[in-house]
């Protein structure tokens, strides 16, 4: 059963090593919080998908904010020792995908996020999830 966790539920009791997926996930959440991302949700995928261990979805108020969040996130991940990331969609910045390997981040303008509704697709019909 997959659950969608709001940013406030980011406390993770799992053992974190400097380069673990959980440590990368925490870095992503902190970066998005620092950049004032809106409606941040985290979907744990470990054991449910081979795509990544976590999917994080967030909104920015404008294309400029979405692009800036993606660029800063890529820099922070690199400087954190997690390697380079792959970024798709940066020129338009309506929907930017940041692939950090164990964590995949989708950054949207609110209207685009509503249209694609990734939370519902990856939620697999859990009751009570956002």
Buried (B, 14 or more C-beta within 10 A) or exposed (E): EBBBBEBEEBEBEEEBEEEBBBBBBBBBBBBBEEBEBBBBBBBBBEEEBEEBBBBBBBBBEEBEBBBBBBBBBBEBBEEBEBEEBEBEBBEEBBBBBBBBBBBBBBBBBEEBBEEEEBBEEBBEEEEEBE
